Amino acid sequence: MFDYLVVGAGFAGAVTAERMARCYGKKILLVDRRNHVGGNAYDHYNDDGLLIHRYGPHIFHTNSEQVFQYLSQFTAWRSYEHRVLACVDGKLVPVPINRDTVNTLYNLNLRTDEEVAAFFAERAQSRPTVRTSEDVVVSKVGWDLYQKLFRNYTRKQWGKDPSELDAQVTARIPVRTNRDDRYFTDRFQVMPKHGYTRMFENMLDHPNIKLGLGCDYRDLGENVHYREVIYTGPIDEFFNFRFGELPYRSLRFVHETLAQELLQPVAVVNYPNDHAYTRITEFKHLTGQSHHQTSVVYEYPASEGDPYYPVPTPENGALYKKYAELALQTKRVHFAGRLATYRYYNMDQVVAQALTLVKQLVASPDFVPTKAVAAAAGSGLVPQPAFAR
């Protein structure tokens, strides 16, 4: 008998499993169809001894001290500020757009924030309402930069023109007038020193957690019993696609080891207008690994395969709401994570959501922690792991 069946060993499932087991003494069965923990953040050493991210680059960044301190229990960190370049008109320019992007593409010598802001203002096209991804970009920087950096990349990534996608797709990408070329500006920008997989293994190293990898929860036998479910998989699949399938974009990854120290000046180079792939990632920039070879991955967007990105259209949002209403009516099943809530969350957002779910479960009137752990919690002595070395 388990207290919780947790479906999915990514961030949402691992965090809820760890907190329930370590802080509240609950017995957890954590299952995942894949044969590893970590979800899409899974990393491993390839045959050449290079640490790679199997499912594309995962860069940790957050402004939440709570999330950072929580994960710091399970890993030491390596400082890392992510930088991205885009290959446009045969030139490598910073993304998000900044002063150097403009100067390089247009052979200008703009020197101040005000000059760059004026450049954008001259080219921006007013839109009565900003509803689509095209509206967001064109209203900020105009049609030409939109064509050079956004339109074709979005078409490849999503299989739709930006004019068909909700504003949220591009609204999260800033436009800068200074020379800041960091992709993120969060307070905490780090990478797990020994990789994500090691961090997950530390997180789940607890006698109250039983792992079932390579296991579909629907195939569990009748002898496996549990009181409640924490589900982090696709919500439409949980309900047997009652209202139809929620669309996702997938990715095909082509990994390659090269007999050279480095290929690129930064970890990620985007190719908005050339090639079928959207970007090339070189992992040694992320990991800081010293090796005489280097490993890269090419990302090819696809309409079929593992679900990665919910497709943000009004129609899909309406379809998800039907499943969300059904989820609210489903007793003793709790939904968390990207796939279960049909949202593209960053890693830190998923961790925060999982921690919030744990608080909600604990606050429930019928929640009863084990006596020993309850006493420790009351004294402020809830046992904490010490893996961050």
CORKABEL-V883206 format. One record per pair of residues at least 24 apart in sequence whose ideal C-beta (glycine too) atoms are under 6 Angstrom apart, sorted by the first residue. I is the first residue (numbers start at 1). J is the second residue. If there is no record, write none. Layout:
i:I j:J
i:I j:J
//
This chain:
i:1 j:225
i:2 j:27
i:2 j:29
i:2 j:226
i:3 j:27
i:3 j:227
i:4 j:28
i:4 j:228
i:4 j:230
i:5 j:29
i:5 j:226
i:5 j:229
i:6 j:30
i:6 j:230
i:7 j:217
i:7 j:231
i:7 j:233
i:8 j:32
i:8 j:232
i:8 j:233
i:9 j:37
i:10 j:39
i:11 j:347
i:11 j:350
i:11 j:351
i:12 j:232
i:12 j:336
i:12 j:337
i:12 j:350
i:12 j:354
i:13 j:232
i:14 j:200
i:14 j:203
i:14 j:204
i:15 j:351
i:15 j:354
i:16 j:230
i:16 j:354
i:16 j:358
i:17 j:209
i:18 j:203
i:19 j:358
i:21 j:206
i:21 j:208
i:21 j:209
i:22 j:206
i:23 j:382
i:24 j:369
i:24 j:373
i:25 j:369
i:25 j:370
i:25 j:373
i:27 j:208
i:28 j:209
i:29 j:210
i:30 j:209
i:30 j:211
i:31 j:212
i:31 j:215
i:31 j:217
i:32 j:213
i:33 j:216
i:35 j:213
i:35 j:214
i:37 j:200
i:38 j:196
i:38 j:197
i:38 j:200
i:41 j:196
i:42 j:197
i:43 j:195
i:43 j:196
i:43 j:197
i:48 j:257
i:48 j:293
i:50 j:291
i:50 j:295
i:51 j:195
i:51 j:287
i:51 j:289
i:52 j:283
i:52 j:295
i:56 j:299
i:57 j:281
i:60 j:190
i:60 j:347
i:61 j:184
i:61 j:186
i:61 j:189
i:62 j:186
i:62 j:188
i:62 j:348
i:63 j:186
i:63 j:187
i:64 j:348
i:64 j:352
i:67 j:348
i:67 j:351
i:67 j:352
i:68 j:188
i:72 j:388
i:73 j:385
i:73 j:388
i:74 j:199
i:74 j:202
i:74 j:203
i:74 j:387
i:75 j:192
i:75 j:199
i:75 j:388
i:76 j:193
i:76 j:388
i:77 j:190
i:77 j:193
i:78 j:191
i:78 j:193
i:78 j:288
i:79 j:190
i:80 j:191
i:81 j:182
i:81 j:189
i:82 j:183
i:82 j:184
i:83 j:181
i:83 j:266
i:84 j:183
i:84 j:268
i:85 j:266
i:85 j:269
i:86 j:149
i:86 j:270
i:86 j:272
i:87 j:271
i:88 j:148
i:94 j:181
i:96 j:173
i:96 j:174
i:97 j:175
i:98 j:176
i:98 j:179
i:99 j:179
i:100 j:179
i:113 j:177
i:113 j:178
i:116 j:177
i:117 j:177
i:130 j:167
i:132 j:163
i:133 j:162
i:133 j:165
i:133 j:169
i:133 j:170
i:134 j:162
i:134 j:163
i:136 j:167
i:136 j:170
i:136 j:171
i:137 j:170
i:140 j:175
i:141 j:175
i:149 j:272
i:152 j:272
i:152 j:273
i:153 j:272
i:156 j:278
i:156 j:301
i:157 j:278
i:157 j:301
i:158 j:249
i:159 j:303
i:165 j:312
i:166 j:312
i:168 j:312
i:169 j:312
i:191 j:286
i:202 j:387
i:228 j:332
i:229 j:333
i:230 j:334
i:231 j:333
i:231 j:335
i:231 j:340
i:232 j:336
i:232 j:337
i:232 j:340
i:233 j:339
i:234 j:307
i:234 j:339
i:235 j:323
i:235 j:340
i:236 j:323
i:239 j:326
i:243 j:322
i:246 j:342
i:247 j:311
i:247 j:316
i:248 j:307
i:249 j:301
i:249 j:309
i:250 j:302
i:250 j:305
i:250 j:306
i:250 j:308
i:251 j:299
i:251 j:308
i:252 j:300
i:252 j:302
i:253 j:297
i:254 j:298
i:255 j:297
i:256 j:296
i:257 j:293
i:257 j:295
i:258 j:294
i:259 j:293
i:262 j:294
i:263 j:294
i:263 j:296
i:276 j:300
i:309 j:344
i:310 j:342
i:310 j:344
//
